[in-house]
């Protein structure tokens, strides 16, 4: 039972997030759905903005969302990879402090999983009508994962010094 509980606690959240990403990439009209709300908001806020500029901002916003969703995935995977099991005990820390430090091998594993999942997500889009697979999206997804890990590393360094 403890292994099932550990799985549910640590691995279920990233698996659910992966399912959310997968379902979003299965939406053949995702650009139309997001533009329904985002572009009218931009036109309302900036009525003199050209339609081309609105379209470019919408495109950039969508790419930023790719980056953010994979940053979240990296953080969830980091938590799961770092979980304590019977084979890998971390040294205990003072009360209120996390155990263990930054491990580049774990960060590399997380980033590899993010890359592979981003690539598989783009491959999946080949089979979705009105969607295209883009290598640039895999790069953005991987950069998102790296950004999430970088933020985590910076926060960890900052907390260590305070």
DRENPA-3360 file (N, C-alpha, C; in nm, 2 decimals, always signed):
BEGIN
1 = XXXXXXXX = +0.08/-0.12/+0.00/+0.00/+0.00/+0.00/+0.09/+0.13/+0.00 ~ +0.20/+0.13/+0.07/+0.28/+0.25/+0.07/+0.33/+0.29/-0.07 ~ +0.36/+0.19/-0.15/+0.41/+0.22/-0.29/+0.30/+0.28/-0.37 ~ +0.18/+0.23/-0.36/+0.06/+0.29/-0.43/+0.04/+0.43/-0.38 ~ +0.05/+0.45/-0.26/+0.03/+0.59/-0.20/+0.13/+0.68/-0.25 ~ +0.26/+0.64/-0.26/+0.37/+0.72/-0.31/+0.35/+0.75/-0.46 ~ +0.30/+0.64/-0.53/+0.27/+0.67/-0.68/+0.16/+0.77/-0.69 ~ +0.05/+0.76/-0.62/-0.06/+0.85/-0.63/-0.01/+0.99/-0.59;
9 = XXXXXXXX = +0.07/+1.00/-0.49/+0.11/+1.13/-0.44/+0.21/+1.20/-0.53 ~ +0.30/+1.13/-0.59/+0.41/+1.19/-0.66/+0.39/+1.18/-0.82 ~ +0.35/+1.06/-0.86/+0.35/+1.04/-1.01/+0.21/+1.07/-1.07 ~ +0.10/+1.06/-1.00/-0.03/+1.09/-1.06/-0.04/+1.23/-1.10 ~ +0.01/+1.33/-1.03/-0.01/+1.47/-1.07/+0.06/+1.50/-1.21 ~ +0.19/+1.45/-1.23/+0.24/+1.48/-1.37/+0.17/+1.40/-1.48 ~ +0.12/+1.28/-1.44/+0.05/+1.20/-1.54/-0.09/+1.27/-1.58 ~ -0.15/+1.32/-1.48/-0.27/+1.40/-1.51/-0.24/+1.52/-1.59;
17 = XXXXXXXX = -0.13/+1.59/-1.56/-0.10/+1.71/-1.64/-0.06/+1.67/-1.78 ~ +0.00/+1.56/-1.80/+0.03/+1.51/-1.93/-0.10/+1.48/-2.01 ~ -0.20/+1.43/-1.94/-0.33/+1.40/-2.00/-0.39/+1.53/-2.04 ~ -0.38/+1.63/-1.96/-0.44/+1.77/-1.99/-0.37/+1.82/-2.12 ~ -0.24/+1.81/-2.13/-0.16/+1.86/-2.24/-0.21/+1.78/-2.37 ~ -0.22/+1.65/-2.35/-0.26/+1.56/-2.46/-0.40/+1.60/-2.51 ~ -0.49/+1.62/-2.42/-0.63/+1.65/-2.46/-0.63/+1.79/-2.53 ~ -0.55/+1.88/-2.49/-0.54/+2.01/-2.55/-0.49/+2.00/-2.69;
25 = XXXXXXXX = -0.39/+1.92/-2.71/-0.33/+1.90/-2.84/-0.42/+1.82/-2.94 ~ -0.52/+1.76/-2.88/-0.62/+1.68/-2.96/-0.73/+1.77/-3.02 ~ -0.73/+1.90/-2.97/-0.83/+1.99/-3.01/-0.80/+2.05/-3.15 ~ -0.87/+2.01/-3.25/-0.84/+2.05/-3.38/-0.87/+2.20/-3.41 ~ -0.94/+2.26/-3.32/-0.97/+2.41/-3.34/-0.92/+2.49/-3.22 ~ -0.81/+2.45/-3.16/-0.76/+2.52/-3.04/-0.73/+2.66/-3.07 ~ -0.67/+2.69/-3.19/-0.64/+2.83/-3.22/-0.77/+2.92/-3.23 ~ -0.87/+2.86/-3.29/-1.00/+2.93/-3.30/-1.06/+2.95/-3.16;
33 = XXXXXXXX = -1.05/+2.85/-3.07/-1.11/+2.86/-2.94/-1.04/+2.97/-2.86 ~ -0.91/+2.98/-2.86/-0.84/+3.08/-2.79/-0.86/+3.22/-2.85 ~ -0.87/+3.22/-2.98/-0.88/+3.35/-3.05/-1.02/+3.41/-3.02 ~ -1.12/+3.33/-2.99/-1.26/+3.37/-2.96/-1.26/+3.47/-2.84 ~ -1.17/+3.45/-2.75/-1.17/+3.53/-2.63/-1.05/+3.63/-2.63 ~ -0.94/+3.58/-2.67/-0.81/+3.66/-2.66/-0.81/+3.78/-2.75 ~ -0.84/+3.76/-2.88/-0.84/+3.87/-2.98/-0.94/+3.98/-2.95 ~ -1.07/+3.94/-2.92/-1.16/+4.05/-2.88/-1.12/+4.13/-2.76;
41 = XXXXXXXX = -1.06/+4.07/-2.67/-1.00/+4.14/-2.55/-0.90/+4.24/-2.59 ~ -0.80/+4.19/-2.68/-0.70/+4.28/-2.73/-0.76/+4.40/-2.80 ~ -0.86/+4.37/-2.89/-0.92/+4.48/-2.97/-0.99/+4.58/-2.88 ~ -1.05/+4.53/-2.77/-1.12/+4.62/-2.67/-1.02/+4.70/-2.60 ~ -0.91/+4.64/-2.55/-0.80/+4.71/-2.48/-0.73/+4.81/-2.57 ~ -0.70/+4.77/-2.69/-0.62/+4.85/-2.79/-0.70/+4.86/-2.92 ~ -0.80/+4.95/-2.93/-0.89/+4.95/-3.05/-0.81/+5.00/-3.17 ~ -0.70/+5.06/-3.17/-0.63/+5.11/-3.29/-0.52/+5.01/-3.33;
49 = XXXXXXXX = -0.51/+4.90/-3.26/-0.41/+4.80/-3.30/-0.45/+4.73/-3.43 ~ -0.36/+4.71/-3.52/-0.39/+4.65/-3.65/-0.42/+4.50/-3.63 ~ -0.50/+4.44/-3.72/-0.54/+4.30/-3.71/-0.41/+4.21/-3.72 ~ -0.31/+4.25/-3.79/-0.19/+4.17/-3.80/-0.12/+4.17/-3.67 ~ -0.12/+4.29/-3.60/-0.05/+4.29/-3.47/-0.13/+4.21/-3.37 ~ -0.26/+4.22/-3.37/-0.34/+4.14/-3.28/-0.31/+3.99/-3.31 ~ -0.31/+3.95/-3.43/-0.28/+3.81/-3.47/-0.14/+3.77/-3.42 ~ -0.04/+3.85/-3.43/+0.10/+3.82/-3.38/+0.10/+3.81/-3.23;
57 = XXXXXXXX = +0.03/+3.89/-3.16/+0.03/+3.88/-3.01/-0.04/+3.76/-2.97 ~ -0.15/+3.72/-3.04/-0.22/+3.60/-3.01/-0.13/+3.48/-3.04 ~ -0.05/+3.48/-3.15/+0.04/+3.37/-3.17/+0.15/+3.36/-3.06 ~ +0.20/+3.48/-3.03/+0.31/+3.48/-2.92/+0.25/+3.43/-2.79 ~ +0.12/+3.47/-2.76/+0.06/+3.42/-2.64/+0.04/+3.27/-2.63 ~ +0.00/+3.21/-2.75/-0.01/+3.07/-2.76/+0.12/+3.00/-2.74 ~ +0.23/+3.05/-2.79/+0.36/+2.99/-2.77/+0.41/+3.01/-2.62 ~ +0.37/+3.12/-2.56/+0.40/+3.14/-2.42/+0.33/+3.03/-2.34;
65 = XXXXXXXX = +0.21/+3.00/-2.37/+0.13/+2.90/-2.30/+0.19/+2.76/-2.32 ~ +0.25/+2.73/-2.43/+0.33/+2.61/-2.45/+0.44/+2.61/-2.35 ~ +0.51/+2.72/-2.34/+0.63/+2.73/-2.25/+0.58/+2.70/-2.11 ~ +0.47/+2.77/-2.07/+0.43/+2.76/-1.93/+0.38/+2.62/-1.90 ~ +0.30/+2.56/-1.99/+0.25/+2.43/-1.95/+0.36/+2.32/-1.94 ~ +0.47/+2.34/-2.01/+0.58/+2.25/-2.00/+0.67/+2.28/-1.88 ~ +0.67/+2.41/-1.84/+0.74/+2.45/-1.71/+0.67/+2.38/-1.59 ~ +0.54/+2.38/-1.60/+0.46/+2.31/-1.49/+0.49/+2.16/-1.49;
73 = XXXXXXXX = +0.49/+2.11/-1.61/+0.52/+1.96/-1.62/+0.66/+1.93/-1.56 ~ +0.75/+2.01/-1.59/+0.89/+1.99/-1.54/+0.89/+2.00/-1.39 ~ +0.82/+2.09/-1.33/+0.81/+2.10/-1.18/+0.74/+1.98/-1.12 ~ +0.63/+1.93/-1.18/+0.57/+1.81/-1.13/+0.65/+1.69/-1.15 ~ +0.72/+1.68/-1.26/+0.81/+1.57/-1.28/+0.93/+1.57/-1.18 ~ +0.98/+1.69/-1.16/+1.09/+1.71/-1.06/+1.05/+1.65/-0.92 ~ +0.93/+1.69/-0.88/+0.88/+1.65/-0.75/+0.87/+1.49/-0.75 ~ +0.82/+1.43/-0.86/+0.81/+1.29/-0.87/+0.94/+1.22/-0.87;
81 = XXXXXXXX = +1.03/+1.27/-0.94/+1.17/+1.21/-0.95/+1.24/+1.21/-0.82 ~ +1.22/+1.33/-0.75/+1.29/+1.35/-0.62/+1.22/+1.27/-0.50 ~ +1.11/+1.21/-0.53/+1.04/+1.14/-0.41/+1.13/+1.04/-0.35 ~ +1.12/+1.03/-0.22/+1.20/+0.93/-0.14/+1.13/+0.79/-0.15 ~ +1.22/+0.70/-0.18/+1.17/+0.56/-0.18/+1.26/+0.48/-0.09 ~ +1.24/+0.35/-0.08/+1.32/+0.27/+0.01/+1.46/+0.25/-0.03 ~ +1.49/+0.27/-0.16/+1.63/+0.25/-0.21/+1.71/+0.37/-0.21 ~ +1.65/+0.49/-0.20/+1.73/+0.61/-0.21/+1.68/+0.71/-0.10;
89 = XXXXXXXX = +1.74/+0.69/+0.02/+1.71/+0.78/+0.13/+1.79/+0.90/+0.12 ~ +1.73/+1.02/+0.14/+1.80/+1.15/+0.14/+1.84/+1.18/+0.29 ~ +1.94/+1.25/+0.31/+1.98/+1.29/+0.44/+1.87/+1.38/+0.50 ~ +1.85/+1.36/+0.63/+1.74/+1.44/+0.70/+1.79/+1.58/+0.71 ~ +1.70/+1.68/+0.72/+1.73/+1.82/+0.73/+1.66/+1.87/+0.85 ~ +1.69/+2.00/+0.88/+1.63/+2.06/+0.99/+1.48/+2.07/+0.97 ~ +1.40/+2.07/+1.08/+1.26/+2.08/+1.06/+1.22/+2.20/+0.97 ~ +1.13/+2.18/+0.88/+1.08/+2.29/+0.80/+1.17/+2.30/+0.67;
97 = XXXXXXXX = +1.27/+2.23/+0.66/+1.36/+2.24/+0.54/+1.35/+2.12/+0.46 ~ +1.36/+2.13/+0.33/+1.35/+2.02/+0.24/+1.48/+1.93/+0.25 ~ +1.47/+1.81/+0.22/+1.59/+1.72/+0.22/+1.66/+1.72/+0.09 ~ +1.78/+1.69/+0.09/+1.86/+1.68/-0.04/+1.88/+1.81/-0.10 ~ +1.98/+1.81/-0.20/+2.01/+1.93/-0.27/+1.98/+1.91/-0.42 ~ +2.03/+2.01/-0.49/+2.01/+2.01/-0.64/+2.09/+1.89/-0.69 ~ +2.03/+1.81/-0.78/+2.10/+1.71/-0.85/+2.09/+1.72/-1.00 ~ +2.20/+1.75/-1.06/+2.20/+1.77/-1.21/+2.15/+1.65/-1.28;
105 = XXXXXXXX = +2.18/+1.53/-1.23/+2.13/+1.41/-1.30/+1.98/+1.40/-1.30 ~ +1.92/+1.44/-1.19/+1.77/+1.44/-1.18/+1.71/+1.55/-1.27 ~ +1.78/+1.66/-1.27/+1.73/+1.77/-1.36/+1.74/+1.73/-1.51 ~ +1.85/+1.66/-1.54/+1.87/+1.61/-1.68/+1.76/+1.50/-1.72 ~ +1.73/+1.42/-1.62/+1.62/+1.32/-1.64/+1.49/+1.39/-1.67 ~ +1.46/+1.48/-1.58/+1.33/+1.56/-1.60/+1.33/+1.63/-1.73 ~ +1.43/+1.69/-1.77/+1.43/+1.77/-1.90/+1.42/+1.67/-2.01 ~ +1.48/+1.55/-2.00/+1.47/+1.45/-2.11/+1.33/+1.40/-2.12;
113 = XXXXXXXX = +1.26/+1.38/-2.01/+1.12/+1.34/-2.01/+1.04/+1.45/-2.08 ~ +1.06/+1.57/-2.04/+0.99/+1.69/-2.10/+1.01/+1.69/-2.25 ~ +1.13/+1.68/-2.29/+1.17/+1.68/-2.44/+1.09/+1.57/-2.51 ~ +1.10/+1.44/-2.45/+1.04/+1.33/-2.52/+0.89/+1.34/-2.52 ~ +0.83/+1.40/-2.41/+0.68/+1.42/-2.41/+0.64/+1.53/-2.51 ~ +0.72/+1.63/-2.52/+0.69/+1.74/-2.62/+0.70/+1.69/-2.76 ~ +0.80/+1.60/-2.79/+0.82/+1.55/-2.92/+0.70/+1.45/-2.95 ~ +0.66/+1.37/-2.85/+0.55/+1.28/-2.88/+0.42/+1.36/-2.89;
121 = XXXXXXXX = +0.40/+1.47/-2.83/+0.29/+1.55/-2.84/+0.28/+1.61/-2.98 ~ +0.39/+1.66/-3.03/+0.39/+1.71/-3.17/+0.36/+1.60/-3.27 ~ +0.42/+1.48/-3.25/+0.39/+1.36/-3.33/+0.24/+1.33/-3.33 ~ +0.18/+1.34/-3.21/+0.04/+1.32/-3.20/-0.04/+1.42/-3.29 ~ +0.01/+1.54/-3.29/-0.07/+1.64/-3.37/-0.07/+1.62/-3.52 ~ +0.03/+1.53/-3.57/+0.03/+1.50/-3.71/-0.11/+1.43/-3.75 ~ -0.16/+1.36/-3.65/-0.28/+1.28/-3.67/-0.41/+1.35/-3.64 ~ -0.40/+1.48/-3.59/-0.52/+1.56/-3.56/-0.55/+1.65/-3.67;
129 = XXXXXXXX = -0.67/+1.65/-3.72/-0.71/+1.73/-3.83/-0.69/+1.88/-3.80 ~ -0.64/+1.96/-3.89/-0.62/+2.10/-3.88/-0.50/+2.14/-3.78 ~ -0.42/+2.04/-3.74/-0.31/+2.06/-3.66/-0.18/+2.02/-3.73 ~ -0.07/+2.09/-3.70/+0.05/+2.05/-3.76/+0.16/+2.03/-3.65 ~ +0.25/+1.94/-3.68/+0.36/+1.92/-3.59/+0.47/+2.02/-3.63 ~ +0.53/+2.08/-3.53/+0.64/+2.17/-3.55/+0.76/+2.14/-3.46 ~ +0.88/+2.13/-3.52/+1.00/+2.11/-3.44/+1.02/+2.23/-3.35 ~ +0.98/+2.35/-3.39/+0.99/+2.47/-3.31/+0.91/+2.46/-3.18;
137 = XXXXXXXX = +0.80/+2.39/-3.18/+0.72/+2.37/-3.06/+0.78/+2.28/-2.97 ~ +0.85/+2.18/-3.02/+0.93/+2.09/-2.93/+1.04/+2.17/-2.86 ~ +1.10/+2.26/-2.93/+1.21/+2.34/-2.87/+1.14/+2.43/-2.76 ~ +1.03/+2.49/-2.79/+0.96/+2.58/-2.70/+0.92/+2.50/-2.57 ~ +0.87/+2.38/-2.59/+0.83/+2.29/-2.48/+0.95/+2.26/-2.39 ~ +1.06/+2.23/-2.46/+1.18/+2.19/-2.38/+1.24/+2.32/-2.31 ~ +1.23/+2.43/-2.38/+1.27/+2.56/-2.31/+1.18/+2.59/-2.19 ~ +1.05/+2.55/-2.20/+0.96/+2.57/-2.09/+1.00/+2.48/-1.97;
145 = XXXXXXXX = +1.03/+2.36/-2.00/+1.08/+2.27/-1.90/+1.21/+2.32/-1.83 ~ +1.30/+2.37/-1.92/+1.43/+2.42/-1.86/+1.40/+2.55/-1.78 ~ +1.31/+2.63/-1.82/+1.27/+2.75/-1.75/+1.21/+2.72/-1.61 ~ +1.13/+2.62/-1.61/+1.07/+2.57/-1.48/+1.18/+2.52/-1.39 ~ +1.28/+2.44/-1.44/+1.39/+2.39/-1.36/+1.48/+2.50/-1.32 ~ +1.50/+2.60/-1.41/+1.59/+2.71/-1.37/+1.53/+2.79/-1.26 ~ +1.40/+2.82/-1.27/+1.33/+2.89/-1.16/+1.34/+2.82/-1.03 ~ +1.32/+2.69/-1.03/+1.34/+2.60/-0.91/+1.48/+2.61/-0.86;
153 = XXXXXXXX = +1.58/+2.61/-0.94/+1.72/+2.61/-0.90/+1.74/+2.75/-0.83 ~ +1.69/+2.86/-0.90/+1.71/+2.99/-0.84/+1.65/+3.01/-0.71 ~ +1.53/+2.96/-0.69/+1.46/+2.97/-0.57/+1.53/+2.89/-0.46 ~ +1.58/+2.77/-0.50/+1.66/+2.69/-0.40/+1.78/+2.76/-0.36 ~ +1.85/+2.82/-0.45/+1.97/+2.90/-0.41/+1.94/+3.02/-0.32 ~ +1.83/+3.08/-0.36/+1.79/+3.20/-0.28/+1.75/+3.16/-0.14 ~ +1.68/+3.05/-0.12/+1.64/+3.01/+0.01/+1.75/+2.96/+0.09 ~ +1.85/+2.90/+0.02/+1.97/+2.86/+0.10/+2.05/+2.97/+0.16;
161 = XX = +2.05/+3.09/+0.10/+2.12/+3.20/+0.14/+2.04/+3.29/+0.24 ~ +1.92/+3.26/+0.26/+1.84/+3.34/+0.36/+1.80/+3.25/+0.47;
% end
